[in-house]
Amino acid sequence: MTAVAIDAGTMTAALPTRPSTRRLLGLYLLLGFAAGLPFYMFNAVLTLRLSRHGVDIVIIGFFAWIALLPTFKFAWAPLIERYDIPGFARFWGRRRGWIMLSQLGIFTSMVAMAFTSSDESLPLTALFAILLAFWTTTLEVAADGWRIELAPTQAEQAPIVAANLWGYRSAMVAAGSGAVLVAAWADWTWAYLTIAVAAFAPFPILAAMRAEQDGANGRTPALVAGIAASLLILLAVALATAMIGWALLSAVQGAGFSAKTNVTPIVLAIALLPFVALAIALPRIRHLPADALANISTFAAPYVELFWRYGTAVLVVLAFVSLYRMGDVLTLTLSHPLWNDAGYSLEQIGVADGVVALSASMAGVALGGWLTTRLPLVWPLAIGAVTAAAGNWIYVWLWHSEPSAFVLYTSVAVDQFGNGFAGAVFVVYLSMLVSPKYPGAQYALLSGFAFLLPRLLAGASGTMQTQIGYDGFFLLSGALSFVAILLLPMIARVKGRAAP
């Protein structure tokens, strides 16, 4: 029996009363949509926008490091599980309160990006993109913790994950395709404003939902108080981010760094520090008695418990998760610049990112979710690694082919099917690794680490492309995804101690 099966059984005892299956699926379709809309706007769409404005490919690669922010969501995930948002939590509960705050943050950040869409000040563009990434990630942390609490077993997770990813990917496609088409017809300001309004649409739906506890009243006062508190929080976070960014930029410039400096090793070293610290402490953590975990600080407890439960096997798990989505992240970073450099128009890119990407990705999610309910997870994980690799390698064919709708749409379909399949299986796998005591924080750590190395490499993707070309880049990214298969025999044998 694998660790996944063991943890699923352990989690069942802590399962709270949950909504009906139909309501739960609808809820996570909505939450997936709310999180997916902004993702492309600080990632793929932003890289395309910068490319169209003539920003150097190396600088565009640096902007991909904004996607590193979700890697460190474990730093504030314990706060989301412990503290309430004033006003909102009184009526809608802690997790929905954080989700509503996050949606306000997403809306205001995207509006700010809309009114700075000329990209004349790249530091300002970066500031608002970072804020958008922060609030999008915060929404995901709150929603992920709630999902794992409501559906703790592999069989229960699969359909909810599929619904969540359908919403997420539908929104990503709507944002990517819709923003590009609006930009083609009008400009980037209208593109970002349009997606900002669409991203805010779930907020009134959440506000209209029933209270966390039956019989609670005071919806309007809670809404007013929550919005007022949220605006103060948004302002404080924006000012803190601007000050930290200014200090870092000044330090970098003072140290003599420029666009030509290879800062990837430095960024890698800094990003790995928290995980290296946990690995160094692993021998001591392994020998802790179970009752000692209760005396650890609120912030550290979720992560110490995870390392205590799996021991040295956690290193194998971390190695596996860091490789599994490598190709998808790297492809997302340079696929849009590739299409642009290959001669495809904004209209063609919009269609590719629209109906083609959506239908292929939803088919992949559906098949991946269905197989996780029928097979031990190791088999869907293996299939996902193969399909993800194929989704990278198909772009080598695109680059060497004459531009045509058939080539573009076929490539995107293969890429998005593999991405959707691997994504669905991977989310279920990570969800089964966590403890019922710390679902949000531990999922944040695992999913964050899963994208650490891929997003670090994504930041250097522009430099890599200039050295090995688009074909070499996509051959390499596909190979990195495929390598994860080599660790599957060890992953299948991983077992964890019962959670204390």
C-alpha positions as CSV (number, residue, x, y, z in Angstrom):
1,M,0.0,0.0,0.0
2,T,1.4,3.4,-0.9
3,A,1.5,6.5,1.2
4,V,-1.4,7.9,-0.7
5,A,-3.7,5.1,0.4
6,I,-2.5,5.3,4.0
7,D,-3.0,9.1,4.2
8,A,-6.5,8.9,2.6
9,G,-7.6,6.5,5.3
10,T,-6.1,8.7,8.0
11,M,-7.9,11.7,6.8
12,T,-11.4,10.2,6.8
13,A,-11.8,10.5,10.5
14,A,-11.3,14.3,10.4
15,L,-13.8,14.9,7.6
16,P,-16.4,17.6,8.5
17,T,-20.0,17.6,7.3
18,R,-19.9,18.7,3.7
19,P,-22.3,20.0,1.1
20,S,-24.0,17.7,-1.4
21,T,-21.8,16.3,-4.2
22,R,-23.6,18.4,-6.8
23,R,-23.2,21.6,-4.8
24,L,-19.6,20.8,-4.1
25,L,-18.8,20.3,-7.7
26,G,-20.5,23.5,-8.7
27,L,-18.6,25.4,-5.9
28,Y,-15.2,24.2,-7.1
29,L,-16.1,24.8,-10.7
30,L,-16.7,28.4,-9.6
31,L,-13.6,28.6,-7.4
32,G,-11.5,27.2,-10.2
33,F,-12.8,29.8,-12.6
34,A,-12.1,32.6,-10.1
35,A,-8.4,31.5,-9.7
36,G,-7.8,30.7,-13.4
37,L,-8.8,34.0,-14.9
38,P,-6.0,36.1,-13.5
39,F,-3.2,33.5,-13.9
40,Y,-2.6,34.1,-17.6
41,M,-2.7,37.8,-17.1
42,F,0.6,37.9,-15.1
43,N,2.1,35.0,-17.0
44,A,1.5,34.1,-20.7
45,V,-0.5,37.1,-21.7
46,L,2.0,39.5,-20.0
47,T,4.9,37.9,-21.8
48,L,3.1,38.3,-25.1
49,R,2.2,41.9,-24.2
50,L,5.9,42.6,-23.4
51,S,7.0,40.9,-26.6
52,R,4.6,43.0,-28.7
53,H,6.1,46.1,-27.0
54,G,9.6,45.1,-28.1
55,V,10.9,44.2,-24.7
56,D,14.1,42.0,-24.9
57,I,13.5,38.3,-24.6
58,V,15.9,38.1,-21.6
59,I,13.9,40.6,-19.7
60,I,10.7,38.8,-20.6
61,G,12.3,35.7,-19.1
62,F,12.9,37.6,-15.9
63,F,9.2,38.5,-15.7
64,A,8.5,34.8,-15.6
65,W,10.0,34.7,-12.1
66,I,6.9,36.5,-10.9
67,A,5.3,33.0,-11.2
68,L,7.8,32.0,-8.4
69,L,5.7,33.8,-5.9
70,P,3.2,30.9,-5.6
71,T,6.2,28.7,-4.7
72,F,6.5,30.5,-1.4
73,K,2.8,30.4,-0.5
74,F,3.8,28.2,2.4
75,A,5.2,31.4,4.0
76,W,1.7,32.9,4.5
77,A,-0.5,29.7,4.3
78,P,-0.5,29.2,8.1
79,L,-1.9,32.8,8.5
80,I,-4.8,31.9,6.2
81,E,-5.6,28.8,8.3
82,R,-5.4,30.6,11.6
83,Y,-6.7,34.2,11.1
84,D,-10.1,35.6,10.0
85,I,-10.8,38.5,7.7
86,P,-12.7,41.1,9.7
87,G,-16.3,41.3,8.6
88,F,-16.3,38.6,6.0
89,A,-15.5,35.8,8.4
90,R,-18.4,36.7,10.7
91,F,-20.9,35.6,8.2
92,W,-19.2,33.5,5.5
93,G,-16.4,31.9,7.6
94,R,-12.6,32.0,7.5
95,R,-11.9,30.3,4.1
96,R,-14.6,32.1,2.2
97,G,-13.5,35.4,3.8
98,W,-10.0,34.9,2.5
99,I,-11.4,34.0,-0.9
100,M,-13.5,37.2,-1.1
101,L,-10.5,39.4,0.0
102,S,-8.4,37.7,-2.6
103,Q,-10.9,38.5,-5.3
104,L,-10.9,42.2,-4.4
105,G,-7.1,42.0,-4.6
106,I,-7.2,40.4,-8.0
107,F,-9.6,43.0,-9.3
108,T,-7.7,46.0,-8.2
109,S,-4.3,44.6,-9.3
110,M,-5.6,43.9,-12.8
111,V,-7.2,47.3,-13.1
112,A,-3.8,48.8,-12.2
113,M,-2.1,46.6,-14.9
114,A,-4.7,47.9,-17.4
115,F,-3.8,51.5,-16.8
116,T,-0.1,50.8,-17.0
117,S,-0.4,48.7,-20.1
118,S,2.0,50.8,-22.2
119,D,4.8,49.1,-20.1
120,E,6.8,52.4,-20.2
121,S,7.8,51.7,-16.6
122,L,8.8,48.0,-16.3
123,P,9.2,48.2,-12.5
124,L,5.6,49.5,-12.2
125,T,4.4,46.7,-14.5
126,A,6.3,44.2,-12.3
127,L,4.8,45.6,-9.1
128,F,1.2,45.2,-10.2
129,A,1.9,41.8,-11.7
130,I,3.4,40.6,-8.4
131,L,0.3,41.9,-6.5
132,L,-1.9,40.0,-9.0
133,A,0.1,36.8,-8.5
134,F,0.0,37.2,-4.7
135,W,-3.8,37.6,-4.4
136,T,-4.4,34.8,-7.0
137,T,-2.2,32.5,-4.9
138,T,-3.9,33.5,-1.7
139,L,-7.2,32.5,-3.2
140,E,-5.8,29.1,-4.2
141,V,-4.4,28.4,-0.7
142,A,-7.8,29.1,0.9
143,A,-9.7,27.0,-1.7
144,D,-7.2,24.1,-1.7
145,G,-7.4,23.7,2.1
146,W,-11.2,23.7,2.0
147,R,-11.2,21.2,-0.8
148,I,-9.0,18.7,1.0
149,E,-11.1,19.0,4.2
150,L,-14.3,18.4,2.3
151,A,-13.1,15.5,0.2
152,P,-10.3,13.5,1.9
153,T,-10.1,10.3,-0.2
154,Q,-8.7,9.6,-3.7
155,A,-12.1,8.6,-5.0
156,E,-13.8,11.8,-3.6
157,Q,-11.0,14.1,-4.7
158,A,-10.9,13.0,-8.4
159,P,-14.3,14.5,-9.5
160,I,-13.8,17.7,-7.4
161,V,-10.3,18.2,-8.8
162,A,-11.7,17.6,-12.3
163,A,-14.5,20.2,-11.7
164,N,-12.0,22.7,-10.2
165,L,-9.6,22.2,-13.1
166,W,-12.4,22.6,-15.7
167,G,-13.2,25.9,-14.1
168,Y,-9.6,26.9,-13.8
169,R,-8.6,25.9,-17.4
170,S,-11.8,27.4,-18.8
171,A,-11.0,30.6,-17.1
172,M,-7.3,30.5,-18.2
173,V,-8.4,30.0,-21.8
174,A,-11.0,32.7,-21.6
175,A,-8.5,35.1,-20.2
176,G,-5.7,34.1,-22.6
177,S,-7.9,34.0,-25.7
178,G,-10.2,36.8,-24.7
179,A,-7.5,39.2,-23.6
180,V,-5.5,38.6,-26.9
181,L,-8.6,39.1,-29.0
182,V,-9.6,42.2,-27.2
183,A,-6.1,43.5,-27.5
184,A,-6.2,42.8,-31.2
185,W,-9.5,44.7,-31.6
186,A,-8.8,47.5,-29.2
187,D,-5.7,47.7,-27.0
188,W,-4.1,46.1,-23.9
189,T,-5.8,48.4,-21.5
190,W,-9.3,47.2,-22.6
191,A,-8.0,43.6,-22.5
192,Y,-7.0,43.8,-18.9
193,L,-10.1,45.8,-17.9
194,T,-12.3,43.2,-19.5
195,I,-10.7,40.3,-17.7
196,A,-10.7,42.2,-14.4
197,V,-14.5,42.6,-14.6
198,A,-14.9,38.9,-15.5
199,A,-12.6,37.9,-12.6
200,F,-14.8,39.9,-10.2
201,A,-18.0,38.2,-11.3
202,P,-17.8,35.3,-8.7
203,F,-17.6,37.8,-5.8
204,P,-21.3,38.7,-5.7
205,I,-22.1,35.0,-6.1
206,L,-20.1,34.2,-3.0
207,A,-21.6,37.1,-1.2
208,A,-25.1,35.8,-1.9
209,M,-24.3,32.3,-0.5
210,R,-25.7,31.2,2.8
211,A,-23.8,31.8,6.0
212,E,-21.2,29.5,7.4
213,Q,-23.4,28.6,10.3
214,D,-27.2,28.0,9.9
215,G,-29.2,30.8,11.4
216,A,-26.5,33.5,11.2
217,N,-27.6,36.9,10.2
218,G,-26.2,40.3,9.4
219,R,-25.1,39.7,5.8
220,T,-25.1,43.4,4.8
221,P,-23.1,44.7,7.9
222,A,-20.6,41.8,7.4
223,L,-20.2,42.7,3.7
224,V,-19.7,46.4,4.4
225,A,-17.2,45.7,7.2
226,G,-15.4,43.1,5.1
227,I,-15.0,45.4,2.1
228,A,-13.7,48.3,4.3
229,A,-11.2,46.0,6.1
230,S,-10.2,44.5,2.7
231,L,-9.3,47.9,1.2
232,L,-7.0,48.6,4.1
233,I,-5.4,45.3,3.8
234,L,-4.9,45.7,0.0
235,L,-3.3,49.1,0.5
236,A,-1.0,47.9,3.2
237,V,0.1,44.9,1.1
238,A,0.6,47.1,-2.0
239,L,2.8,49.6,0.0
240,A,4.8,46.8,1.6
241,T,5.4,45.2,-1.8
242,A,6.5,48.5,-3.3
243,M,8.9,49.2,-0.5
244,I,10.4,45.7,-0.6
245,G,10.6,45.8,-4.4
246,W,12.3,49.2,-4.3
247,A,14.9,48.0,-1.8
248,L,15.6,44.8,-3.8
249,L,16.0,46.7,-7.0
250,S,18.3,49.3,-5.5
251,A,20.4,46.5,-4.0
252,V,20.6,44.6,-7.3
253,Q,21.6,47.8,-9.2
254,G,24.1,48.7,-6.5
255,A,25.7,45.3,-6.8
256,G,26.2,45.9,-10.5
257,F,23.7,43.4,-11.9
258,S,22.2,44.0,-15.3
259,A,20.1,42.1,-17.9
260,K,23.3,40.4,-19.1
261,T,24.1,39.1,-15.6
262,N,23.4,35.4,-15.0
263,V,21.4,35.7,-11.8
264,T,19.8,32.3,-12.0
265,P,22.2,30.6,-9.6
266,I,21.7,33.3,-7.0
267,V,17.9,33.2,-7.3
268,L,18.1,29.4,-7.1
269,A,20.2,29.5,-3.9
270,I,17.8,32.0,-2.2
271,A,14.7,30.1,-3.3
272,L,16.0,26.8,-2.0
273,L,17.0,28.0,1.5
274,P,13.8,27.1,3.3
275,F,13.7,23.6,1.8
276,V,17.4,23.0,2.4
277,A,16.9,24.1,6.1
278,L,14.1,21.5,6.4
279,A,16.3,18.8,4.8
280,I,19.2,19.6,7.2
281,A,16.8,19.3,10.1
282,L,15.3,16.0,8.8
283,P,17.4,13.7,11.0
284,R,16.3,15.5,14.1
285,I,12.7,15.8,13.0
286,R,12.5,12.0,12.3
287,H,13.4,11.2,15.9
288,L,10.9,13.5,17.5
289,P,8.3,11.8,19.6
290,A,4.8,12.2,18.3
291,D,3.7,14.3,21.3
292,A,6.5,16.8,20.7
293,L,4.8,18.0,17.5
294,A,2.1,19.7,19.6
295,N,4.7,22.1,21.1
296,I,6.1,23.4,17.8
297,S,5.1,26.9,16.7
298,T,2.0,27.4,14.6
299,F,4.0,28.4,11.6
300,A,6.5,25.5,11.6
301,A,4.1,22.7,12.8
302,P,2.6,21.8,9.4
303,Y,5.9,21.4,7.7
304,V,7.7,19.6,10.6
305,E,4.8,17.2,10.8
306,L,5.0,16.4,7.0
307,F,8.8,15.7,7.3
308,W,8.2,13.7,10.5
309,R,5.5,11.5,8.9
310,Y,7.5,10.6,5.8
311,G,11.1,10.8,7.1
312,T,13.8,10.4,4.4
313,A,11.2,9.3,1.9
314,V,10.1,13.0,1.7
315,L,13.2,13.7,-0.2
316,V,12.2,11.3,-2.9
317,V,8.7,12.9,-3.0
318,L,10.1,16.4,-3.3
319,A,12.4,15.3,-6.1
320,F,9.5,13.7,-8.0
321,V,7.2,16.7,-7.6
322,S,9.9,19.1,-8.7
323,L,10.3,17.3,-12.0
324,Y,6.7,16.3,-12.8
325,R,5.4,19.6,-14.1
326,M,8.7,20.9,-15.4
327,G,7.7,20.8,-19.1
328,D,4.3,22.4,-18.6
329,V,5.8,25.4,-16.9
330,L,8.6,25.9,-19.4
331,T,6.2,25.5,-22.3
332,L,3.9,28.1,-20.9
333,T,6.7,30.6,-20.6
334,L,7.9,30.6,-24.2
335,S,5.0,29.1,-26.2
336,H,3.4,32.5,-26.8
337,P,6.7,34.2,-27.9
338,L,7.3,31.2,-30.1
339,W,3.9,31.6,-31.8
340,N,4.6,35.3,-32.3
341,D,8.1,34.7,-33.7
342,A,6.8,31.9,-36.0
343,G,4.6,34.5,-37.7
344,Y,1.2,33.8,-36.2
345,S,-1.3,36.7,-35.8
346,L,-3.0,37.7,-32.6
347,E,-6.3,36.4,-34.0
348,Q,-4.8,33.0,-34.7
349,I,-3.2,32.9,-31.3
350,G,-6.5,33.9,-29.7
351,V,-8.3,31.0,-31.4
352,A,-5.6,28.6,-30.4
353,D,-5.8,29.8,-26.8
354,G,-9.5,29.6,-27.0
355,V,-11.7,26.7,-28.2
356,V,-8.7,24.5,-29.2
357,A,-6.9,24.8,-25.9
358,L,-10.1,24.6,-23.8
359,S,-11.5,21.5,-25.5
360,A,-8.2,19.6,-25.4
361,S,-7.4,20.5,-21.8
362,M,-10.8,19.6,-20.5
363,A,-10.6,16.2,-22.3
364,G,-7.2,15.7,-20.6
365,V,-8.6,16.7,-17.2
366,A,-11.6,14.4,-17.6
367,L,-9.6,11.4,-18.6
368,G,-6.9,12.0,-15.9
369,G,-9.6,12.4,-13.2
370,W,-11.5,9.3,-14.4
371,L,-8.3,7.1,-14.4
372,T,-7.4,8.2,-10.8
373,T,-10.7,6.7,-9.6
374,R,-10.0,3.4,-11.4
375,L,-6.2,2.8,-11.0
376,P,-3.5,3.1,-8.4
377,L,-2.1,6.6,-8.8
378,V,1.3,5.4,-10.0
379,W,-0.2,4.4,-13.4
380,P,-2.0,7.7,-14.2
381,L,1.1,9.5,-13.0
382,A,3.2,7.6,-15.5
383,I,0.8,8.3,-18.3
384,G,0.7,12.0,-17.4
385,A,4.5,12.3,-17.6
386,V,4.4,10.9,-21.2
387,T,1.6,13.1,-22.3
388,A,3.2,16.2,-20.8
389,A,6.5,15.4,-22.6
390,A,4.7,15.0,-25.9
391,G,3.1,18.4,-25.4
392,N,6.5,19.9,-25.3
393,W,8.1,18.1,-28.1
394,I,5.2,18.9,-30.5
395,Y,6.4,22.5,-30.6
396,V,9.6,21.5,-32.3
397,W,7.5,20.3,-35.2
398,L,5.6,23.7,-35.1
399,W,8.8,25.7,-35.2
400,H,10.1,23.8,-38.3
401,S,6.8,23.9,-40.1
402,E,5.3,26.6,-42.3
403,P,2.8,28.7,-40.4
404,S,-0.7,27.3,-40.8
405,A,-3.8,27.0,-38.7
406,F,-3.6,23.2,-38.8
407,V,0.0,23.1,-37.4
408,L,-0.8,25.7,-34.7
409,Y,-4.1,24.1,-33.5
410,T,-2.7,20.6,-33.6
411,S,0.3,21.6,-31.5
412,V,-1.8,23.4,-29.0
413,A,-4.3,20.5,-28.7
414,V,-1.5,18.0,-28.0
415,D,0.1,20.3,-25.5
416,Q,-3.1,21.2,-23.6
417,F,-4.4,17.6,-23.5
418,G,-1.1,16.5,-21.9
419,N,-1.1,19.5,-19.6
420,G,-4.7,18.8,-18.4
421,F,-4.2,15.1,-17.9
422,A,-1.0,15.5,-15.9
423,G,-2.4,18.4,-13.9
424,A,-5.5,16.5,-12.8
425,V,-3.5,13.4,-11.7
426,F,-0.9,15.5,-9.9
427,V,-3.4,17.5,-7.9
428,V,-5.0,14.3,-6.6
429,Y,-1.6,12.9,-5.7
430,L,-0.5,16.0,-3.7
431,S,-3.9,16.1,-2.0
432,M,-3.4,12.6,-0.7
433,L,-0.1,13.4,0.9
434,V,-1.3,15.9,3.4
435,S,-2.4,15.6,7.0
436,P,-6.1,16.4,7.9
437,K,-4.7,18.8,10.6
438,Y,-2.8,21.0,8.1
439,P,-4.4,20.6,4.7
440,G,-3.9,24.1,3.4
441,A,-0.4,24.7,4.7
442,Q,1.0,21.3,3.7
443,Y,-0.6,21.4,0.2
444,A,0.9,24.9,-0.2
445,L,4.4,23.6,0.7
446,L,4.2,20.6,-1.7
447,S,2.5,22.4,-4.6
448,G,4.9,25.4,-4.1
449,F,8.0,23.2,-4.2
450,A,6.6,21.4,-7.2
451,F,6.9,24.6,-9.2
452,L,10.1,26.0,-7.7
453,L,12.7,24.6,-10.0
454,P,10.4,24.8,-13.1
455,R,9.8,28.5,-12.5
456,L,13.4,29.2,-11.7
457,L,14.3,27.7,-15.0
458,A,11.5,29.6,-16.7
459,G,13.1,32.8,-15.5
460,A,16.2,31.8,-17.5
461,S,14.1,30.6,-20.5
462,G,15.0,33.7,-22.6
463,T,18.7,33.1,-22.1
464,M,18.3,29.4,-22.8
465,Q,16.4,30.2,-26.0
466,T,19.1,32.5,-27.3
467,Q,21.7,29.7,-26.8
468,I,19.9,26.6,-28.0
469,G,17.0,28.0,-30.0
470,Y,13.3,27.2,-29.7
471,D,13.7,23.6,-30.9
472,G,16.4,22.8,-28.4
473,F,14.5,24.5,-25.6
474,F,11.3,22.4,-26.2
475,L,13.2,19.2,-26.7
476,L,14.9,19.8,-23.3
477,S,11.7,20.8,-21.5
478,G,10.0,17.6,-22.7
479,A,12.9,15.5,-21.6
480,L,12.8,17.0,-18.1
481,S,9.1,16.0,-17.7
482,F,9.8,12.5,-19.0
483,V,12.6,12.0,-16.4
484,A,10.0,11.9,-13.6
485,I,9.0,8.4,-14.7
486,L,12.3,7.1,-13.4
487,L,11.3,8.0,-9.8
488,L,7.9,6.3,-9.9
489,P,9.1,2.9,-8.7
490,M,10.4,4.6,-5.5
491,I,7.3,6.8,-5.2
492,A,5.1,3.6,-5.3
493,R,7.0,2.2,-2.2
494,V,6.8,5.4,-0.1
495,K,5.0,4.9,3.2
496,G,4.3,7.4,5.9
497,R,3.7,7.1,9.6
498,A,0.2,7.6,11.0
499,A,-0.4,11.3,11.6
500,P,-0.3,12.1,15.4
